[in-house]
Amino acid sequence: MMPHLGQGVVEEPNYSHLLRLTDRRGIFEHAEFLMPRQAHGYCSDDVSRALVVLLRVPKPTAQIVAATDTYLKFLEAAVSANGAVHNRMDASGAWTDEPTTNDCWGRTVGALGLATRLGASPLLRRRAGRAFRR
């Protein structure tokens, strides 16, 4: 007999939709059902959220590790030399805004801090730490 969820059994989440929305640049900001709305591009807010989710996967697959690296690359690029953060990128990979310290900055700093602590490899943790300190 299978225990009910209320009895302490927790199933691992399915990350297929999150990964479906992810390409080589990051996670698309919006979707229409199963399909990413590529014309809407990306935002640091959502990339930060996605990074936080994947950093907490107990036994990451190769696909999850690759997506984690993709999200970190996005955030590394989003953090400007003075520490402010770009939030919006179009589907071609061009930033469409000026760096800011608005709420996207807080989410980015939080995600980078978590990656510094929970990253799957020493290299990922060092990269996240450098971006965090910037």
Number of C-alpha atoms within 10 A of each C-alpha: 3 6 9 9 9 7 8 8 10 10 7 9 7 8 13 12 13 17 16 14 18 20 13 12 19 30 28 25 21 17 14 7 8 11 12 20 16 16 12 15 22 25 23 27 20 20 28 25 16 20 26 22 14 20 20 14 14 8 12 14 10 9 12 19 18 14 23 25 19 20 27 27 18 22 28 20 14 23 22 16 11 9 17 20 27 25 26 22 22 16 16 10 13 10 18 12 12 11 20 16 13 12 13 22 22 15 19 31 24 16 26 27 19 19 26 22 16 15 24 17 11 12 11 18 19 15 18 25 19 12 23 21 10 14
